[in-house]
């Protein structure tokens, strides 16, 4: 026989607005990560920017890579056409959320 808790006047619910905002932020982060990893793959395969898909991808991801490409050594080519800024930005977009998830408190 299962006993049910008596109903109280209060209901515990999660704040809807903050959960929606968190989900939206997580979705944006996932899209940015996918685009940056695709950029690194395109650079490794030396796909030029004159092809429409390369041009679109490089145009979308240039603002994310620009801060690191302005640093000394950021424009150095590492593998294929991938620069140090490309590889570092892709690594950061993967490492930072992984670190953040490892630091969350468990109830």
C-alpha positions as CSV (number, residue, x, y, z in Angstrom):
1,X,0.0,0.0,0.0
2,X,1.4,3.3,-1.0
3,X,0.9,6.2,1.3
4,X,0.5,9.6,-0.2
5,X,1.8,12.8,1.4
6,X,-1.0,15.1,2.5
7,X,-1.5,18.0,0.1
8,X,-0.3,21.3,1.4
9,X,-1.3,24.7,0.2
10,X,2.2,25.3,-1.2
11,X,3.5,24.0,-4.4
12,X,7.2,23.8,-5.2
13,X,7.9,24.8,-8.7
14,X,11.1,25.8,-10.5
15,X,11.2,29.3,-11.7
16,X,10.1,29.1,-15.3
17,X,11.9,32.2,-16.6
18,X,15.3,31.2,-15.4
19,X,15.0,27.7,-16.7
20,X,14.0,29.0,-20.1
21,X,16.9,31.4,-20.1
22,X,19.3,28.7,-19.1
23,X,18.0,26.4,-21.9
24,X,18.3,29.2,-24.5
25,X,21.9,29.9,-23.4
26,X,22.8,26.3,-23.5
27,X,21.3,26.0,-27.0
28,X,23.3,29.1,-28.2
29,X,26.5,27.6,-26.7
30,X,25.9,24.3,-28.5
31,X,25.3,26.0,-31.8
32,X,28.5,28.1,-31.4
33,X,30.5,25.0,-30.4
34,X,29.2,23.1,-33.4
35,X,30.1,25.9,-35.8
36,X,33.6,26.3,-34.3
37,X,34.3,22.6,-34.5
38,X,33.1,22.7,-38.1
39,X,35.3,25.7,-38.8
40,X,38.4,23.7,-37.5
41,X,37.4,20.8,-39.7
42,X,37.0,23.1,-42.7
43,X,40.4,24.6,-42.0
44,X,42.1,21.2,-41.5
45,X,40.7,20.1,-44.9
46,X,41.8,23.5,-46.4
47,X,38.3,24.3,-47.7
48,X,38.6,27.9,-49.1
49,X,36.4,30.8,-48.3
50,X,35.4,31.2,-51.9
51,X,33.1,28.2,-51.7
52,X,29.7,29.3,-50.4
53,X,29.6,27.0,-47.4
54,X,33.1,28.0,-46.4
55,X,32.3,31.6,-46.8
56,X,29.2,31.3,-44.7
57,X,30.9,29.4,-42.0
58,X,33.9,31.7,-41.8
59,X,31.7,34.8,-41.8
60,X,29.6,33.4,-38.9
61,X,32.6,32.3,-36.8
62,X,35.1,35.1,-37.4
63,X,33.7,37.3,-34.5
64,X,34.3,34.3,-32.2
65,X,37.9,33.7,-33.4
66,X,38.9,37.4,-33.9
67,X,40.0,38.1,-30.2
68,X,42.5,35.3,-30.2
69,X,43.7,36.0,-33.7
70,X,44.8,39.5,-32.7
71,X,47.1,38.1,-30.0
72,X,50.8,37.5,-31.0
73,X,51.1,34.1,-32.7
74,X,47.3,33.8,-33.2
75,X,47.6,33.8,-37.0
76,X,50.2,31.1,-37.0
77,X,49.1,28.1,-39.1
78,X,49.3,24.9,-37.2
79,X,47.6,22.0,-39.1
80,X,46.3,22.4,-42.7
81,X,45.0,26.0,-42.8
82,X,43.9,25.9,-39.1
83,X,45.5,28.7,-37.1
84,X,46.4,28.7,-33.5
85,X,43.4,31.0,-32.8
86,X,41.0,28.5,-34.6
87,X,42.2,25.6,-32.6
88,X,42.4,27.4,-29.3
89,X,38.8,28.9,-29.6
90,X,37.4,25.4,-30.4
91,X,39.2,23.9,-27.5
92,X,37.9,26.7,-25.1
93,X,34.4,26.2,-26.3
94,X,34.6,22.5,-25.3
95,X,36.7,22.8,-22.1
96,X,34.9,25.7,-20.4
97,X,31.5,24.1,-20.3
98,X,33.1,20.8,-19.2
99,X,34.8,22.5,-16.3
100,X,31.6,24.3,-15.4
101,X,29.6,21.1,-15.4
102,X,32.3,19.4,-13.2
103,X,32.0,22.2,-10.6
104,X,28.2,22.2,-10.2
105,X,26.9,21.2,-6.8
106,X,25.0,18.0,-6.4
107,X,22.1,17.9,-4.1
